[in-house]
Amino acid sequence: PEYGWNDYEGLDVRGKCAVVLVNDPGLYTGDSTLFKGRQMTYYGRWTYKYEEAAQQGAAAILIVHETVGAGYDYSIPRKSSLSPSLYMEQSEDIITPCPVTGWISAEAAEKIFGARGYVVKELRTEACRKSFKGFGLGSISLNLTNSHQKNSSVNVAGILRGSEKPEECIVISAHWDHFGIGEAENGDSIYNGAVDNGTSMAWALEIGEAFSSLKERPERSVILLFPTAEEQGLLGSSWFAANPPVRPEDLIACINNDLMLPMGRMRDIMITGYGQSELEDLLAEVAVRQDRYIMPDPHPETGMYFRSDHFPFARIGVPSLFARGNCDNREYGKEWAAGQENLYLTERYHKPADNYYPEMNFEGIEEDAKAIFEVAWKIVTSDMRPGWKPGSEFANIRHTVN
């Protein structure tokens, strides 16, 4: 609504299958004034597209995949569809999801739209105009056979209670789940998740150990949170944010990490969701003391700020930070670091190959943990309440303190 943009205006999709494009209009035009330009907003995230289709009464929604817009190749949603999926138990106040949700590859979309005389690449250009209107494609027939099992998983959390204001707290989080046993690759079907998200869990545990070893407890509480079902759509952290152990207004901040690459010491501290909150100003002060600098994520089109466990906190107005060294290696430089990230994303991300390797260098992750400890320590030993920055889509939903 803040962009005056409504793709569903004048359309009745009740009982129909909505076919939508991934990401935001700004990505494909190069227009920095359209939405947030190349930086994905929450409206471009697949979870939002699912939610809005359900809100509109659609019976199904299919997202047309495209690697740049999605932030990963088609093998990622394909693999996710091969394993059982977890869903949040529905309450009466939650909109029922569409019965059918999913993705279609760019190649499949070309066939579907091509049969009606449309070209997907041209539609991407046309759909970036506010004057674009949706159109009918015909009918679709689906036969689905699923088995359903009621199951449960758990969040794991611990708290170091503050000495003076224990009800006020900061959350340090890293998800504990991965994919277990899945489709085999090169004879290996065990998805260990060493980097996604073992390294971040180690980061959080070290920060927790540092706090617990202090001679004097800080005034505010520190919660270590290891949510479940992050890979299924941030389910564990969403449940925690909806059912916090303290009043929502007493959640001072959330600092989360995910997928920390063990490639040695870094000059940078990359902030995913740069410009969102004042937490990054505190981090910038620490970075200087470490002879480092903060920088924005060079790939904001991937929407990573909406893809990890700090995001449910942001949605209820809790200032949230997602930052780690990622782009400028002290020894080998930027180009080498970019190559290491690309190697991980293409060869190991959400694959059985995400294992421990002897060449991994954890010194950079250790330095990141020290930096975040300093930021967290400054918050829990003071009365400060970091806020959202002007222009953040979360600035107007922060709970007011009574």
C-alpha positions in Angstrom: 0.0 0.0 0.0 2.8 2.5 0.7 3.7 2.3 -3.0 0.1 2.6 -4.2 0.4 -0.7 -6.0 -2.2 -3.4 -6.1 -1.8 -6.2 -8.7 -5.1 -7.8 -7.6 -7.2 -4.7 -8.2 -10.1 -5.5 -10.4 -9.3 -9.2 -10.4 -11.4 -12.0 -8.9 -9.1 -14.9 -8.2 -11.4 -16.7 -5.8 -11.2 -20.4 -6.5 -8.6 -19.9 -9.2 -4.9 -20.5 -9.6 -2.8 -17.3 -9.4 0.4 -17.4 -11.4 2.8 -14.7 -10.3 6.4 -13.5 -11.0 9.1 -13.6 -8.4 10.6 -10.5 -6.7 9.7 -6.9 -7.2 9.2 -4.6 -10.2 12.3 -2.6 -9.3 14.7 -5.4 -9.9 13.9 -5.8 -13.6 13.8 -2.1 -14.6 16.9 -0.7 -13.1 14.8 2.1 -11.7 16.1 2.9 -8.2 12.9 4.8 -7.4 10.5 1.9 -8.2 9.9 0.1 -4.9 13.5 -0.2 -3.6 15.2 -0.7 -6.9 17.3 -3.9 -6.9 16.8 -4.4 -3.2 13.9 -6.8 -2.6 11.1 -5.6 -0.3 9.0 -8.0 1.7 6.4 -7.8 -1.1 8.8 -9.6 -3.4 9.3 -12.5 -1.1 7.6 -15.8 -2.0 6.1 -16.1 1.5 4.3 -12.8 1.1 3.0 -13.9 -2.4 1.6 -17.0 -0.8 0.0 -15.0 2.0 -1.6 -12.5 -0.3 -3.0 -15.1 -2.7 -4.7 -16.8 0.3 -6.0 -13.4 1.4 -7.5 -12.9 -2.1 -9.2 -16.3 -1.9 -7.1 -18.1 -4.5 -7.3 -21.9 -4.6 -3.7 -22.2 -5.7 -0.6 -20.1 -6.4 2.4 -20.8 -8.6 5.5 -18.6 -8.7 7.4 -18.4 -11.9 11.1 -19.1 -10.9 14.0 -17.0 -12.2 17.4 -17.4 -10.6 18.4 -13.7 -10.1 15.0 -12.8 -8.7 14.8 -15.8 -6.4 18.4 -15.7 -5.3 19.0 -19.4 -6.0 18.6 -21.8 -8.9 15.5 -23.9 -9.5 17.1 -27.0 -7.8 16.4 -25.4 -4.4 12.6 -25.2 -4.5 12.6 -28.5 -6.4 14.5 -30.2 -3.6 12.2 -28.6 -1.0 9.2 -30.2 -2.7 10.7 -33.7 -2.5 10.7 -33.9 1.3 7.9 -33.7 3.8 7.0 -30.1 4.7 6.1 -28.8 8.1 3.3 -26.3 8.6 2.2 -24.2 11.5 -0.9 -25.5 13.3 -3.7 -23.3 12.3 -5.7 -21.2 14.7 -9.0 -19.5 13.9 -7.5 -16.0 13.4 -5.0 -17.2 10.8 -5.9 -17.1 7.1 -6.1 -20.6 5.7 -3.2 -21.1 3.1 -4.1 -21.9 -0.5 -4.6 -25.6 -0.8 -1.9 -25.7 -3.5 1.3 -23.6 -3.4 4.5 -24.0 -5.5 6.9 -22.9 -8.1 7.2 -23.5 -11.8 10.5 -23.3 -13.7 11.2 -20.6 -16.2 11.2 -23.3 -18.9 7.8 -24.6 -17.9 6.4 -21.1 -17.8 7.6 -20.4 -21.3 5.6 -23.4 -22.5 2.5 -22.5 -20.6 2.5 -18.8 -21.6 3.8 -19.6 -25.1 0.8 -21.7 -25.8 -1.3 -18.6 -25.3 1.0 -16.3 -27.4 2.9 -14.7 -24.5 6.6 -14.4 -23.8 7.6 -14.5 -20.1 10.6 -12.2 -20.5 8.3 -9.6 -22.1 5.7 -10.1 -19.4 8.3 -9.3 -16.8 8.8 -5.9 -18.5 5.1 -5.2 -18.8 4.3 -6.3 -15.2 6.7 -3.7 -13.9 4.3 -1.0 -15.0 1.6 0.1 -12.6 -0.9 0.0 -15.5 -0.4 -3.7 -16.0 -3.5 -5.9 -15.5 -3.7 -9.6 -14.9 -5.3 -11.9 -17.5 -6.7 -15.4 -17.8 -4.8 -18.3 -19.2 -7.5 -21.0 -19.2 -8.0 -23.9 -16.9 -5.6 -26.1 -14.9 -6.3 -29.6 -13.6 -4.4 -31.1 -10.7 -4.5 -34.4 -9.0 -2.6 -34.5 -5.7 -2.2 -37.4 -3.4 -0.7 -36.6 -0.1 -0.5 -38.2 3.3 -0.7 -36.0 6.4 0.8 -36.6 9.8 0.4 -34.5 12.9 3.9 -33.9 14.3 5.8 -31.4 16.3 9.2 -29.9 16.7 10.8 -27.7 19.3 12.6 -24.4 19.7 15.6 -24.6 22.0 16.3 -21.5 24.2 18.1 -20.4 27.3 18.1 -17.2 29.3 20.7 -15.4 31.4 18.4 -13.3 33.6 19.4 -9.7 34.1 20.3 -8.3 37.5 18.1 -5.2 37.5 15.6 -5.4 34.6 15.3 -9.2 33.8 12.0 -8.6 32.0 13.8 -6.6 29.3 15.9 -8.7 27.0 17.9 -9.0 23.8 17.6 -12.2 21.6 20.6 -13.9 20.0 19.4 -16.4 17.5 20.5 -19.1 15.0 18.3 -21.9 13.7 19.2 -25.5 14.5 17.3 -27.4 11.8 18.5 -28.5 8.3 17.1 -31.2 6.0 18.0 -34.5 7.5 17.9 -37.3 5.0 16.9 -36.3 1.5 17.6 -36.9 -2.2 21.1 -38.5 -2.7 23.9 -36.7 -4.5 27.1 -38.6 -5.4 25.9 -41.4 -3.1 25.3 -39.2 -0.1 21.8 -38.5 1.3 22.7 -37.0 4.7 22.2 -33.2 4.8 24.5 -32.2 7.7 24.2 -28.4 7.3 27.7 -27.6 8.7 27.6 -24.0 7.4 23.8 -23.7 7.2 23.5 -23.5 10.1 26.1 -25.1 12.3 28.6 -22.3 12.1 25.9 -19.8 13.3 24.9 -22.0 16.1 28.6 -22.1 17.3 28.6 -18.3 16.9 25.6 -17.9 19.2 26.8 -20.4 21.8 30.2 -18.6 22.1 28.4 -15.3 22.6 26.2 -17.0 25.3 29.3 -18.5 27.0 30.9 -15.1 27.0 27.9 -13.5 28.8 27.6 -16.4 31.3 31.3 -16.0 32.2 31.0 -12.4 33.3 31.7 -11.8 36.9 28.7 -9.4 37.1 25.5 -10.1 35.3 24.2 -7.4 32.9 21.2 -5.4 33.9 19.0 -6.8 31.1 18.5 -10.4 30.2 20.1 -12.3 27.3 18.1 -15.0 25.5 19.8 -17.5 23.2 17.3 -18.8 20.8 17.7 -21.8 18.4 14.5 -21.9 16.4 13.3 -25.0 14.6 11.8 -25.2 11.1 13.6 -22.2 9.7 14.1 -24.0 6.4 10.3 -24.6 6.3 9.5 -20.9 6.4 10.8 -19.5 9.7 8.2 -21.5 11.6 10.0 -21.7 14.9 11.0 -18.1 15.2 7.5 -17.0 14.0 5.9 -19.0 16.9 8.4 -17.5 19.3 7.7 -14.0 18.1 3.9 -14.6 18.4 4.3 -16.2 21.9 7.3 -14.4 23.5 8.2 -15.2 27.2 8.2 -11.5 27.9 6.0 -8.6 26.7 6.7 -7.8 23.1 7.7 -4.2 24.0 10.4 -5.7 26.3 12.1 -7.4 23.4 14.8 -4.7 22.9 16.5 -6.2 19.9 17.1 -9.4 17.9 20.6 -10.2 16.5 20.5 -13.3 14.2 23.0 -15.1 12.0 22.7 -17.7 9.3 25.1 -19.3 7.0 28.4 -18.0 8.2 31.2 -19.0 5.8 34.4 -20.2 7.5 36.9 -18.5 5.2 39.2 -16.7 7.6 39.3 -13.1 8.9 37.4 -10.5 7.0 37.8 -6.7 6.7 34.1 -6.2 6.2 31.0 -6.8 8.3 28.3 -7.2 5.7 24.8 -6.0 6.9 21.9 -7.7 5.2 19.0 -5.3 5.3 21.4 -2.3 5.4 19.7 0.9 6.5 16.9 -0.8 8.5 17.8 -0.2 12.1 20.1 1.8 14.5 21.7 -1.5 15.5 24.1 -1.2 12.6 25.3 2.2 13.9 26.4 0.4 17.1 28.1 -2.3 15.0 29.9 0.3 13.0 31.6 1.6 16.2 32.8 -1.9 17.0 34.0 -2.5 13.4 36.3 0.5 13.7 37.9 -1.0 16.8 38.5 -4.2 14.9 40.0 -2.4 12.0 36.9 -3.3 9.9 34.1 -1.5 8.1 30.4 -2.2 7.6 28.9 -2.5 4.2 25.5 -3.4 2.6 24.8 -6.8 1.1 26.0 -6.6 -2.5 23.1 -8.7 -3.6 20.0 -7.1 -2.0 17.8 -8.6 -4.8 18.0 -12.0 -3.0 15.9 -10.7 -0.1 18.0 -12.3 2.5 16.7 -10.0 5.2 13.3 -11.8 4.9 14.8 -15.3 4.8 16.1 -15.9 8.3 14.9 -15.9 11.9 15.3 -12.2 12.8 12.5 -11.4 10.3 9.5 -12.6 12.5 10.9 -10.2 15.2 11.1 -7.4 12.6 7.5 -8.1 11.7 6.3 -7.3 15.2 8.5 -4.2 15.3 11.6 -5.5 17.2 14.8 -3.9 15.7 16.7 -6.7 14.1 20.3 -7.2 12.8 21.7 -9.8 10.4 25.4 -9.2 9.9 28.6 -11.1 9.3 32.0 -10.8 7.6 31.5 -12.1 4.0 32.9 -10.0 1.2 36.5 -8.8 1.8 39.0 -11.4 3.1 42.0 -9.9 4.9 44.5 -12.3 3.2 43.0 -12.9 -0.3 40.7 -9.9 -1.0 37.2 -9.4 -2.4 37.4 -11.4 -5.6 38.5 -14.5 -3.7 35.8 -14.1 -1.1 33.1 -13.7 -3.8 34.4 -16.9 -5.4 34.2 -18.8 -2.1 30.7 -17.7 -1.6 29.7 -18.6 -5.1 31.3 -22.0 -4.7 29.3 -22.7 -1.5 26.0 -21.5 -3.0 26.4 -23.6 -6.2 28.1 -26.7 -4.8 27.0 -27.0 -1.1 24.0 -24.9 -0.3 21.1 -27.2 0.7 23.0 -30.1 -0.5 24.6 -33.2 1.2 28.0 -31.5 0.5 27.4 -29.0 3.2 29.9 -30.8 5.5 32.9 -30.0 7.6 36.1 -29.7 5.7 39.6 -29.5 7.2 40.5 -26.3 5.2 37.7 -24.4 7.0 39.1 -21.3 8.9 36.8 -20.1 11.7 38.9 -17.1 12.7 36.5 -14.7 11.0 33.4 -16.1 12.6 35.2 -15.8 16.0 35.8 -12.1 15.2 32.2 -11.7 14.2 31.1 -13.2 17.5 33.3 -10.8 19.5 31.8 -7.8 17.5 28.2 -8.9 18.2 29.0 -9.6 21.9 30.2 -5.9 22.2 27.0 -4.6 20.6 24.8 -6.8 22.7 26.8 -6.0 25.9 26.3 -2.2 25.2 22.5 -2.8 25.0 22.0 -5.0 28.0 24.2 -2.8 30.3 22.3 0.4 29.5 18.8 1.9 29.0 19.2 2.3 25.3 16.5 1.2 22.9 17.8 1.1 19.3 15.1 2.0 16.9 14.3 1.7 13.2 15.6 4.1 10.7 13.4 6.4 8.6 12.2 4.6 5.5 12.1 1.1 7.1 8.9 -0.7 6.4 9.0 -1.8 10.1 9.3 1.6 11.6 5.6 2.2 12.2 4.8 -1.1 13.9 7.1 -0.9 16.9 5.2 -1.6 20.1 5.1 1.5 22.3 6.3 1.3 25.8 3.6 1.8 28.4 
